[in-house]
């Protein structure tokens, strides 16, 4: 079984590309406004579009309300992680 690696908190095309080149199996987008790594849904959609299908996209949430989850760009996320 190959090792799977999730890298979270990426917010630029350059960091996304580096993670993919480095072999990340999952890329996590942070949706928690107090975090400096929060990118918001619009930016996540832009960045997710450049990720190849073999790399999974994960939404990372901290104590989210149902309304926030309902707004999540789930059409591009394959998993949601709650903290």
C-alpha positions in Angstrom: 0.0 0.0 0.0 1.5 3.4 -1.0 1.9 6.1 1.5 -0.7 8.9 1.2 0.1 12.4 2.2 -2.3 15.4 2.8 -0.9 18.9 2.7 -3.1 21.6 4.1 -3.2 25.3 4.1 -2.0 25.9 0.6 -3.1 29.2 -0.9 -1.2 29.9 -4.1 -0.8 28.1 -7.5 3.0 27.8 -6.8 2.4 25.9 -3.5 -0.3 23.7 -5.1 2.1 22.8 -7.9 5.0 22.1 -5.5 2.7 19.8 -3.4 1.6 17.9 -6.6 5.2 17.6 -7.8 6.3 16.4 -4.4 3.7 13.6 -4.5 0.9 14.8 -2.3 -2.1 12.5 -2.6 -4.5 15.0 -0.9 -4.5 18.8 -0.8 -6.5 20.4 2.0 -8.1 23.8 1.8 -8.7 25.6 5.1 -12.2 27.2 5.6 -11.8 28.8 9.0 -11.8 32.6 8.9 -9.6 33.2 12.0 -6.8 31.1 10.4 -4.2 32.9 8.3 -4.5 29.9 6.0 -8.3 30.5 5.3 -8.8 30.9 1.6 -12.6 31.2 1.2 -14.7 29.2 -1.3 -14.1 31.3 -4.4 -10.3 31.0 -4.1 -10.6 27.3 -3.3 -12.6 26.8 -6.5 -9.8 28.6 -8.5 -7.1 26.5 -7.0 -9.0 23.3 -7.1 -9.3 23.7 -10.9 -5.6 23.2 -11.4 -5.3 20.0 -9.3 -5.3 16.8 -11.4 -8.0 14.2 -10.7 -5.5 11.8 -9.1 -4.9 14.2 -6.3 -7.8 14.4 -3.8 -9.2 17.7 -2.6 -10.1 18.0 1.1 -12.0 20.8 2.9 -10.8 21.5 6.4 -13.3 23.1 8.8 -13.2 24.0 12.5 -16.5 23.9 14.3 -18.5 24.7 11.2 -22.2 25.6 11.2 -24.5 23.8 8.8 -24.8 26.9 6.7 -21.1 27.0 6.1 -21.0 23.4 5.1 -23.9 23.9 2.7 -21.9 26.6 1.0 -18.8 24.4 0.6 -17.7 23.8 -3.0 -18.3 20.1 -2.5 -18.4 19.4 -6.3 -14.6 19.7 -6.2 -14.0 18.3 -2.7 -13.8 14.5 -2.1 -13.7 14.8 1.7 -14.4 17.1 4.5 -12.3 17.2 7.7 -13.7 18.7 10.9 -11.6 19.8 13.8 
